[in-house]
């Protein structure tokens, strides 16, 4: 079981349904190493909360007012890279799953599975692994196998020259803003390339990206 070195794992619930938040909160607070430190109704409230409060993990719904879940993932990755994001959604749809993972989500849990899988999902995500809801995980793995069988290429071969260049610069420790300045492209363009790299390479974190670049001698 994951434990924070300085105490409980601090969790923010981002969902516009108050009753659902209360149910999730009840499950979480039965665990002595977990604590709900905030509840927000939409993506704008979430970003504001994270900018002013310490948190380790966000449980994030996809369908929210104002800034939607997928957009919020990207913003959390940009402004709070140390905060883990576990999507908690009703969307039993692989397109949403792929979009969430590509945006940088650390896990994707269906609300219908939350009673049985929530604590395991939190534990796995906080240990630096990716969690996919059991209802979708088999299909997700099969899709990857079909992709590689069809294309007969290793993931790195699918990167564009620009994406390979940015992978190297990220691994060297450059921030997205620094990369944008060096390549004379916008921050948004850099983030788009980074998301594509993570998706194509199936990296779970920037640490995976850096390790890969070091192992392959790109740095």
Residue, then its C-alpha position, 0 to 999 in steps of 0.5 A: x500500500x502506498x504511503x506518503x512519507x510525511x503523512x496521508x496521501x492528500x486527494x482532491x475530488x473533482x466532480x460536479x455531482x455532490x452525492x457521488x463525491x460524498x460516496x467516494x469520500x466515504x470510501x477514501x476516508x475509511x483508509x488511514x493513509x488517505x485524506x480528502x483535502x478538497x472538493x471542486x465542481x469543475x476544472x476551473x475550480x480544480x486549477x485554482x485549488x491546486x494553485x493554492x493548496x497541496x495535493x498528491x492526487x486528483x480524482x477527476x471526472x471527464x464531463x464537467x462544466x467550464x474546463x472539461x476533464x481532458x482539458x483539465x488533465x493537460x493543465x494539471x500536467x502543465x502547472x502541477x506536474x507532481x500531482x497524479x491524476x486518476x480519471x473517474x468517469x461513467x464513460x465506458x468508451x475507449x476513445x475517452x480512455x485514449x484521450x485521457x491517457x494521451x493528455x497525461x492521466x495516470x489512470x482511468x477508472x469507471x464509476x461502475x467499478x469504483x466500489x471494488x477498484x478505487x483503492x487499488x487504483x489509487x495505490x497503483x497510480x501513486x506508486x507510479x504505475x498506470x491503472x486501467x479499469x478492469x472493464x476496459x483493460x483487456x480491450x486496451x491491451x488487445x488494441x495495442x497488440x493489434x496496433x503493433x501487428x498491423x504496423x510492424x514497427x517499434x514505438x520510436x519509429x512512429x515519432x516524427x523528427x520534431x518529436x524525437x528532437x523534443x524527446x531528447x530535450x525533455x530528457x536533458x531536463x528542459x522545461x516545455x517553455x525552454x524547449x519552445x524558446x529554443x525551437x521558436x515554437x509556442x508552449x502549446x505546440x510543445x505540449x502537443x508534441x509531448x503528449x504525442x510522444x507519451x501516447x506513441x511510446x506508451x510512457x507512463x511518466x516523464x521518468x519513463x521518457x528520460x530513462x528510455x532516452x538515457x538507455x538509447x543514448x539520446x542524451 
